[in-house]
């Protein structure tokens, strides 16, 4: 097919119009050699490779552009070396073997440089926003920030070799620092097998040369990685003249307790804020346990009878709880009143209406208060309360609501914020580095740095910077595709914030929960 490019051209040696372009058997990974040949006199007129080397170098030690791009793409997609080998197999190309790890290392270092730029830019934005809020803050003053912190692990359910911790500034939503923890060194494991164990002289001699590249930076249980990462992040925060004094986190208080005991900022106290989603999950979990324990004790709290604790009803009550907290930021009494109002409303009956905490007025969500405001007779509770709780069920549920509406807990929810940003970031990280596959530390570091860069600045800016650092061209198609992906992400984010989208998601969730509850179990382990 390539020969049509030189069809009709004459050979410079014999003058015959018999030139062809052929691909030689000489392959350099994904790169092939091509040459222009005269079929009459067998003269090779010129030859070239299908890819330039990085930075236009002519040295044989410099990698090819297309190879670096292919490895970077396999890492970004999360398929790794195995995925790239499959692609080469279908394209009838020679796959990479020994050079893949070298490219992985180079790409990881490039992602580190890019994310450092992004974190510096994020710190500048955060400082500017806080100075706009408080003009008295000087250029070099230390600023107390409100941040969201959460850890995530490479694997679940058993020992994880790797974990990450990321700090997200709450006002701007930007990631301002990250830390990857590792309790495993892949090269040490390979060397131990090759040299007959870590106790052998051969391994010890090898380790002396390997020690500067040792990949293990943590000792202890996997669950402690989140706390150790926080120690490092909080300790170095002062390098940017920041102090993370208010910490939005889940119910696990080990991190805040450890940082408080370390006195990372001296006499400056740390304040813990609860993630609203996690607090609402406590209600969900407590009600499910209540329904289960009641069944064991011979008390029917769950099931499909009127006013019972069904799965759908528990999800709805949890959503009411979350809305009550989020709609009353910095108002503990308002939160408590709204939480108890939702419980009292759901447990009301015609004989015992409990709507004194419900909002009054003709626009109230409470049918009872709305009727009173418009001078009408309130309708029957059985048909107007959408999430009814039977009196015997309400008696047991009341204790849960009393505990989760306590002032001490609600004082830690005054921001009304969630850790959705952290969880979204984690999903991007593990999309680039799937939990279902075993990888080395460099893959995890590269995925985390790339995810943070894209989270803060978008795909186009990240890809442009990465190509610049790797010294490979950023073509028009790459930039157009990245820009389209960024635009689609923003459009999707805006669409998801619309009230209609939220209602549609809630309706789908309720429908799914009901369908799952109505579906009988066709298979269970050990039942056949």
Secondary structure, DSSP 8 states (H G I E B T S, - for coil): -GGGGGTT---TTT--S-EEEEEEEEEETTEEEEEEEETTT--EEEEEESS-BGGG---TTS-BHHHHHHHHHHHHHT-HHHHHHHHHHHTT-----TTHHHHHHHHHHHHHHHHHHHHHHHHHHHHHHHHHH-TT--TT--EEEEEEEEEEESSSSS--SEEEEEEEETTT--EEEEEEEES--HHHHHHHHHTTSTTSHHHHHHHHHHGGG------S-GGGHHHHHHHHHHHHGGGGTEEEEEEEE-S--HHHHHHHHHTTTTT---EEEE-HHHHHHHHHHHHHHHHHHHHHTT---BSSSTT-B-HHHHHHHHHHHHHHHHTTTT-HHHHHHHHHHHHHHHT--SSS---TTS--STT-S-HHHHHHHTT-----HHHH-TT---HHHHHHHHHHHHHHT-HHHHGGGTT---SHHHHHHHHHHHHHS-TTS---HHHHHHHHHHHHHHHHH-HHHHHHHHHHHHT----HHHHHHHHHHHHHHHHHHHHHTSHHHHHHHHHHHHHHHHHHHHS-----TT--
